[in-house]
Amino acid sequence: MTRLRLALAIVAVGTIALPPAESLGAGSETVRRAHDLQLTVDSRWAGGADGGYYPIRIRLVNLARPRVLEFVFAGSGGSDARAPTVTRKIQVDQNATQQFSLSVPLVSRGSQGQLRIIENGRELDQLSQHVTLPDAKQDWFDRPSLLVISPSPAAVDCSKFEEAVLSLVTGGGTGRTGAGMYLSSPSMRSNDFQAVGTQLLPESWIDYTALDIVAIPLAALEKMTAAARTALVEWTLVGGTLIVFEVGRPARESADLARLLELGNRAPQAQVWRPADPALHRPVKVAADAESVLTVSSMRTQEMTQEADESGGEGQANATVIANTPRWPVAPEAFSRLDLMAGRVFAFPENPFPGSPIDWAWWIHSANLQQITWANRNGLSARERHPQFYRFLIPGVGAVPMLAFVSLITIFAIVIGPVNYFVVRRRKQLYLLVLTIPVIAFVTSCALFGYAIIADGFGVQSRLRSFTMLDQNSKTAVSFNRISLYAGIVPSAGLTFSPDTAVFPIWPDESCLESGNVDWTNAQHLARGWLRSRTPAQFETIAVRAERSRVEINSAGSGEVEAANGLEWEIDRLLVKDEAGRLFSARKIPAGGAMKLAAAGAEDLAAFSASLSADELLPPPGTESFAPSPVPMMSGGRRALRYWAGRESEPDSNFAGSRLETYLKIVARPVESPNSGGLPPRTYVAVFSQNPGIELGIERTRAAAGLYVLMGSY
């Protein structure tokens, strides 16, 4: 008891004296000098268990002549667990310094690789080094990851945040269950956070896509380069959660915060700060089984709990009291929230670290744990299979043509049997059966094969489901897309996307990335391994871009509204909700055209809803042969065994909860108020009959069924 009371006193009085919890995030920092080059490589980062891009940040100083260098990250491991090969060529002048990121897509279970530098076909051995990527989630509970950007990263203590995550995730039922017979119980990846300095920050928003939360003091946000700050803000626009702390005053009164976030150029809906809700400040439970907690403070709490269990549980009670002692002011001004397109910004007047578990649990409740975790907001994991793959196939493509095949096989059976025998018998040449039977079989096989080729074609067919948010004030568009591709013959150039488009592959049950190449030299070139001949392939993409085109909505008097289509595509259906909540609709507004909108009646709203449900997420007729068996079969293959292990008990990510599907549900209920999940005022929704400029990775495809929706604020 004496040891217990002494330990409790130390924790209660001097918790800040404990060293910050050690982060177990992947990566390291190295500095090497050789071949007249000084190379700094920083791969420390957080997140990535479910996917995203992992940035290997590089600073290069060339002390010799101008040269062209090729940076290559090559994944290691077996074919079913190897990260893709990523390359980028850099031209650097003499005595020049270049800073860039080598973005590695996390699309397999591979977590190891080698970084090599090649000049004129020769590897610079002294600069080569091993790089560790984050492990892929297997039976882990789904939990948020945190990156803290600070001028003094060693002083950042994230242990209380980690304890709050442990309490909410493992005690709530928000995580995944175990993987069948191979794993007895679920666990949680511990300490998925990292504190980094303000140097070598990425200048592309996709380098933040592996993360759930980024926290940064206002002063550091001010001192970031314009490109690095833009990348962080754009990541927030597409659904990230940004914490800005040490603002010094309430967020609505901070002109510096508004300037750095460029709020003056955004829609009025993106300028309203909402105060914290003290009613969400609830007690947390201290887990008695803290097996997966690796922070210093929680390990000491666990030791005290074990000692106290022998003395009647006093340690557990005291640990609970300590965890539920707030260090933030429990008041509306503790922090504020701003909705910024698909993402959110939280502003703290002071430094929230370390806080206490009850404080961070309050913030997590306010941010909504389900909305900030990677798999939930994207509806998938790019590093594991997704059984809903078969709900987004291209109708009639790649399926077995049962009627045609049965007809051909029936004709084949009749011809090769009685007809063949009757002909040769009548000619009194029965000995020819040894020749006619294989010839007829060969011709029939060629006919079946040729029919399959002709039916599916030689080109690439596509299906696109897209939702775009357009802020006409800031001229910014964010797109969430799901793409299905089927190639008769794979284009030799592979797939090409812009560097500002995040691409997450969707894997069916029986496949995964066996090998793949990405070249970042001029664009995001997915050269090999991403699209296979006559094999369905799917991707989820997210893009942020500048968009100067718009739909002008103006009052036409007498309660009417006029819309001018300044977009490049014809609007098939348009629905407008004005500031008073009234709805107006129109059809077939050509690009560059204008039209007066009539008040939307019940029939108009029903037709609008029908247009949104025209492309349902269901297996198309005739594709039953693709669907996975409901009863898993044992297999000796590595891939089949890995995917089978968790199929029965693991509730996979659901596309219905993704950003794409969530926003489609909002526009499908335009009459309801925003608080009930409906369409906000001063908003319009346009439904197109053609692809509104969404990248598919290939310039020309034959489009099948699809849905193209744009929601704009004016």
N, C-alpha and C positions, 0 to 999 in steps of 0.2 A: 504493500500500500504506500510505503514511503516513496519508493521509486515512481509509482504511478502519480502521486500528488506532485512530486518534483517535476515530472515530465509535463503534466498538465499546466503547472505554473509557468514553465518555460514557454509552452505554446501560447498560453493566454496572454502573457505579458510581452513576449518577444518574438512573435511569429515573423516579424519583418527581419529579424536577425538571421533567419534561416536562409541558406543559399537558394537562389531561384531554382525551380525544377529544371532538370536537364531535359532538353528536347530530344526526342528520338526520331525526329524527321530525317528524311534521307539527305544525302549530300555532304560535301565538305568543301573547304577552300584551300587551294594550292597556288603557290607562286614558283615558277620555274624560269630559268634563263639558260638558253642554249641556241646555237645556230644564229647568233645575232638577233635573237628575239627574246623579249620578256613577256611571259605568258601568265596571266592570272585567270584562274578558273574557279568560279563559285557555283556550286550545284546545291547549296543549302536551300531547301524550300519545304513547304508543307503540302498536305493534300495528295491527291492523285490516286487514291485507292480504287476509285470507280472510273477514272479516266481524266481526260483533259490533256493539256500540253505541259510538259515539264521543262522549264527553261534552264539550260546550262549557260550561265552568264560568263562572258569572256571579255577580258581586256587585253589587247595585243599592242605591244610597242615594238616597232621595227627599227633596228639600229643599223641596218645595212641598206642596200640598193632597193628600189621599188621591186615588189615581187607579188606573185599571185599564189595564194595558199588555199588548200582545200581542207576544211575541217570535216572529219568523219566520225560519227558516233555509230559503232556497230554493236548491236545487242549480242549477248552470249547466252548459251544454254541450248536445250533441245529445240527441235522445230516447232513443238507445240507450246513453248514457253520462251520465246525469244522476242525481244524488243526490235522494232524496225531499224533499218539502217538509215541514218539521217546525214545528209551532206549539205555543205554550203561553201561556195568559193568566195574568197575575200581578196580584193586588190588593195594593197597598202603601200603608201609612199614611204620614202626614206625619212627616218626620224619622225614618223607619224604614229599617232595612237588611234586605235579603233576599238570601239566597244559595241558588242552585239550579243545576241542570244542565239543559241542553237536549240530550237524547240523540238522536243522529242514527244511524239504522240504516244500516250499511254493506252495501248490498244491490245495488249496481251498480258500474260502473267509474268513475263520477263521483268526482272529487276536489276540486271547486271549488264554492263557494257564497257567498251573501251573507246576512249577518245583519242583519235590519231590526227596528226597534222601531216599533210602530204604536199610536197613541192616538186614539180616536174616529175611526177611519178615516183618520187623517193620519199619514204616515210622518215620524218624527223624523230628518231627513236627516243631521244632524251626528253622530248616534250609529251610523249604518249603517257596516258594515265588511265586508271580504272575509275569508273563513275558508277555510283549506286543510285538506282531509281527507287521510288516507293513500292512496297509490296502491294499486290492486288488483294482486294478484299475477298475473303473466302466465306468463312462462317461468322464474320464479325458483325456486331451491331453497327447500324448506320449511325455515324456521328459526324458533327461538323469539324472542319479543319480551320486553323487560325494562323495567319501570318501577321506579325507585328513588325512594322518598319519604324526604326527608332535610331536616333544618333548615338544612343548608348544601348545597344541590344543586350549586352551582358547584364544590365540592371533591370531588364524586364522580367517580372515574375508572373508566369501564367499558371501557377499551381492551383489557384482558387478557381480559375476558369475551368481547369481540367477536372477538379472535384465536382463542380456543378454539372459538367457534361456527364461524368460517371453516374451521378445521382439520378439525372433525368433520363438518360438513355437506358441504363441497365434496369432501372426501377420502373420505367414506364411502358413497355410493350411497343416501343417505336422501332426496335431493332429487328434483326432477322433471327430466325430460329436456327438450330444446328443443322448440319448436313447429314442427316440420316444416320446410318450405322457406323460411319467412320469417325464422327465427331460426337462426343457425348453431350456437350452443352456449348452454347454460344459464348463468345468472348468479345472484348472491345479493343480495337487498336488504341494503345495508350499514348498520350502525349503527342497527338497529331497537331503540333503547333511548332512554330519556328520564329525566332526574332532575328532580323537581319538589319544591317546598316543601310544608310541612305545612298551608298555607292552601288554601282553596277545593277541598277534597277532596270527591268525590262522596258522597252519602248514600243511594245506591241501588246494589245489587250489580251490576245489569245494566250500569252504567257501566264496570265492569272487564272486561266480556266480550270486548273486543277484545284483551286481554292474555294472555300465557302465564305470565309470572313477575312477581311484585311483591316487592320487597325493602324492608325498613323496619327501622330500629333500634328496640330495645325501648323506649327512652325516648320516641321519637316515637309509637309505638303506644299508650303510656300517655297521652300528651297529646292524642290525637285525641278529637274529640267522640264520645259514645256512638253516635250514628247513623252517623258515618263509620266507626268501628271495626266496628260490626255489618255494614255493607255489605261491608267487606273480608273479614271472617270468612265471611259467607254466600257470597261469590264463591269462597272456598277450599272450602267444603262441596260446591259443585257441580262441582268438578274443577280449580280453580285451584291454582297452586304458589306458596306464600308462603314467603319467606325472612325470618326475624327474626334480626337480628344484634346484636352488642354486648350479649348476654344476661348476660355477666360470669361465668357458671358453666355447668356441664353442664345441658342443658335439663331433665332429670328432677329436678334440684334447685332449679329456679327457681319459686318460688311466684308471683312476679309474672307470669311467662309463662303459667302454668297458669290464673291468675285472669283474665287478659286474653282468653285463648282459651276460657274457661269450661269447662275440661276436667273439673272436678268434677261437672258436670251431664250429662256425656256417657257413652256406653256404655263398659264396661271395655276393649273393643277399641281405643277412641280415646284411651287414656291410656298407651300403651306407646311409649316413645321407642326407636328403633333406632339404634345407633351407626354411624358411617361405616365402609365397608369399604376398608381400605388396598390390597387386592388390585386394586381398580379404578383405582388411581393409576398410569396408564400414560403413556408418552411420547407426545407429539403431534408431528405433522409440520408444518413451516413451509412453506406453499404457495409454490412458486417463482413462480407466476403469481398475484400478489396484486392483480389489476386492480381487483377490487371492494372492496378494503379501503381505507377512507377515514380510519382513525384515524391520529393523529399518529405514534404509536410504530410502527405497522405500515408507514407510508409511509417512515419513516426506515430500517426494517429492509429494505424493498424496495430503497431506494437503495443501501444497503450491499451487498445481495445482488447487484445489478446490477454494482456496481464489482468485487465479489469474483469474479464469473463470469469477468471478464476476467483475473483473477489465479489461476484454478484452483479456484474454488468455495469459497474459505476463508470468505467472508461468509455463505454459506448454512449452513455448518457451525456457525459461531459464533452465528448467529441461532437455530439449532435448540437449541444449548446454553443460550442465554439463555431461550428459551421453555420449556425443560424443567427450569429451576431453580425448585424449589418455594419458595413464601413462606408457605404454611400448614404447620402441623405435620402430617406424614404419619402420622396416628395415629387410632384410632377416635373420640377425643374432639374431632376437628377440627370436626365438625358432627353433628347428629342428625336423624332423620326421624320424623315422626308422621303416620300415616294418619288423616285426618279426613273421614269419610264418603267422598265421591268424590274429594276433594282431598288435598293433602299439605302439611305444614309442615316446613321445615328450619330448625333453630336453630343459630347460630354463637356461640360464647362471645365472639369478637372480631369486628372489622370485616373482612370478606373482600375488600374493595376496596383496592387494585386487584388484589392477588393476582398470579398468573402464569397463562399459558395452560394449563400442565399441571394447576394447581390447579382451574381452572374446568372443564377437561375431566373431571377426576375427579368433580366435582359433577354434571356433565351425565350422565356414565355412571351415577351413582347415582340420578339422577332419571329416567333413561330418556328419551332424546331423542324417541322416538316418542310417548311419553305426554304430553309437555309442549307439543308443537306443536299449533296450533289446528285445522288440517284433520284431523289424525290423531285427536284425541280427540273431535271432533264428527262425523267421517265425511263431511264436505262442505266446500265453500266457498260461502258465501252470496253471493259476488260473481262467480260463474261457473257455467256449466252443469254438470249432473251426469247422466251417461248412465244411472245406476241409478234415475232418476226413474220409469221404466216398470215397475219391480218392485214398486211400491206403489200401483198404481191400484185403484180400487174395482171389484170384480168385476162385470161385466155393465153397467157404467155408462159412457156416453160411447163405447162401442165400436160398430162398424157391425154391425147385426143382419143378417148375410149371408143367412140362410135366409128371413127375412121379406121382405127387399128383393128377392131373386131370385124369390120367389113373386109379389110384386106386379108386378115388371117382366115376368115371363112372362105373367101375366094381361093386363097392359097391351099387350104385343105381339100377343097373340091378339085382344083386343077391338078395338084400333085398326086392325088389319090385316084378316084374313079376315072376322071377325064384322061389323065396320063396313061393309066393302064388300058383303057378302052382304045385309045389311039394306037399305042404300040402293039397291042394284041391284034387289032384289025390289020395292021401292016405286017403282022407276023414277025415282029422284031422285039420280042420281050427282053432280049439281052440289052436293049438300049436303056432300060430302066436304071441301070447303074450310072448312066450319064444324065438322063433327063431329070431325075430326082434332085441331084445336087445343083444342076443348072437352074431349075425352077426355084429351089430354096435360095440360091444366091441372088437371083433376080428379085425375088420377093423381099429379101433383106435389104437390098439396095433401094427398093421402092419405099419401104418403111423408113429407112434412114433419110432418103431424099425428101419424103413428105415432112418429116420432123424439121429438117433444115429449112425447107421452103415455108412451112407454117410459121416458124419463129423468126425467119429472116436472117440477114447477115449483119444488119446494123444494130444500133443500140436503141432500146425502147425504155421509156421512163414514165414514172408516176410521181407526182409532186403534191404534197400537202403543205401549204405555206400560210403563215400569219405574219404580217408586217405591222409594226407600230411606227407612225410617222408624227414627229413633233414639228409642225410647220414653223413654229417660232424659232427653234434652234436649227432647223433644216437638217434634222438627224433622223435616220430610219434604222430600226432594229428588226431583223427578220429571224423567225424561228421556222425551220423547215424540216420536213422528213422526205427523203428521196428514195425511190426504189428504181433500180436499174437492172436491165437484162440485156446482155450483149451476145448476139449471134457469133461474132468474132470480136475479140477485145481489140480496141484501137491500139496501134503500136505506141502511141504517145501516152497511154494510160489516162489518168485523170488529172486535171489542173484546176486549182482553186486560187483565189487571191490570197495574199498573206494575212488579210484581215477577216478571213472566214474560218471559223472553227469547225472541224469535220470530225464527227464521232461515228465510227462504224457500228452497225448493229449486227450481232452474230446470231445465226440460228443455232439450234441444238447441236447439230452434227459438225460444225466447223468453227474454226478460229483462225487467227492470223498465223500462218506458218512461216511466211517471209514477206517482207515489204520494204520498199525504198521510198524515201521522201527527199526531194532536192529543193532547198530554199534559196538557191542562187538568184533566180529571177522571179519566181512565184512559188506557190505551194504545189509542187509537182509530185503527185503520187504515182511513181513510175511503174512499179510492179507489185503484184501481190494483193491489190485492193479490189480488182474486178477480174473475174474469170469467165471464160467463154461458157455460154449456156448454163450459167449458175446465177440464181437471183442474188443481188447484192443490195444492201440498204445502208443509208447514212442519215444521221441527224446533223444538220448544219445550223450554225448561228452566225449571223453577220451584222455588223454595224457599219453604216456608210453615210456619207453626206448626200442628202437628197433635196435638191432645190425645187423640184416639181411639187405641185400641190393641187388640192381641190379648194377653190375659193367658194366660201359659203357666205352669202349676203342676204339681207332682208330685202324682199321685193314689195313690201307694203301689203296692207290688208291681210296680215297674218300669213303671207306666203314667203317662201324661201327660194332663192335662185342659186344654183350650183354651176360653176364653171370648171370643167375637167382640164386641169393643166398637166395631167400625167401623160405618159406616152402610150397608154393602153386604154382601150374602150372599157368603160364601166358597164358591166352587165346589170347589176343592181346596186342602188345607192340608198342608204338609210341615214338620216340626219337627226340628231337630238340637239335641240337648241338649248339656250341657257335656262329657259322656263320648263324644260323637260318634255316639250312637244316633239312628236315624231313626224318626219316627212320622208317621202320615198319617191324614187324615179327609176326608170329602166332605160338601158341602151343610150348612155351618154358617150358619144365618140370622143377620142382624144382631141383636145382643142375645142370641143363643143360646149355649149351651155344649155341649161334647161331649168324651167320653173318646176319646183317640187310641190306635189299635192300632199295634204295631210294623210298620213298612213292609217288606213283602216285595218280591220281584222283580216280581210283577205290579203292585203299587202304584207302584213306581218307573217301570216301563214306561208305565203309564197317565199318570203325572205328566209324563214326558218327552214323551209324545204330545200332551198338552194344550199344551205350550210350542211345539210345532212345527205346531200347527193352522193358524197364520196365516203361511205361508211367504212370503218375499220373492221372488216370481216374477211375471212378467207374467200376469195372469188370462187364461183362454181367451177368445178373441174380440177381444183387444186388439192383435193383430199389426199392425193398420194404424197404431197409434200409434208402434210401435217405430222408432227411427232406422235408416236404411239403413247396412249395414256398410261400404259404399263411399261416401265423401263425394262430393258433387257440387259443382262450382264454381258460384258464384252471385255476382251483382253486388251483392246486398244487403249492407249493412254488418253486420247481425247474423249472417247465414249465413256470411259470410266470416270473421268473428271466431271463431265457434265451430268452423268447419271447420279452421282453421289448425293447431290442436294436437290434433285428434282422434286421429290415427293414432299419434303417438309419445308422447303425454303420459299417463302412468298416473294417472288421476284418483283423488280421495279415495274410499275404500271404506267403505260403511256398516258392513261387518263389523267394522271396527276402532273404531267409535264407542263411547262410554260405554254407550249403550243396548244395543247388541248384545253388548258385552263382559260386562255384568252378566247378560244373559240366558243367556250361555254358562256363567257361574259357577253359576247356580241349576239349570242342566240337568245338572250333574255334582255332585249333593249328597253323594255317598259319598266323593269324593276330599277330601284334606286341603286347607286353605287355601293351603299352600305349593305345591300342585299345581294350583291354580286351582279348588278346590272350595268348598263352602259352609262358612263359619266356624262354630264351636260357638256355642250359645246364640243361634241364628238360626232364623227361620221364613220360609217362602215361601208366600204366598197368591195363588191364581189366581182372578180374578173372571170372571163371565159378563157383566158390564156395566161401563160406564165408571165408575171410582171417583173421580169428581169432577174429572177433568182438563179444563181449559179447551180449547174448540175454536174460540173466537172468535165463535161463534154459539150462542144459547141452545138452539135446537131444531134438531136434525138427525136424519135417518133413518140409523141406524147400520148399516153392512155388516160384513164380516168384521173382526175385531180381536183383540188380545191385551192383557190387562191383568194385570200382575204387581206384587206388592208384597213386598219383602224387609224384614223387621223384626228388630231386635236387642232382646233382653229381658234 
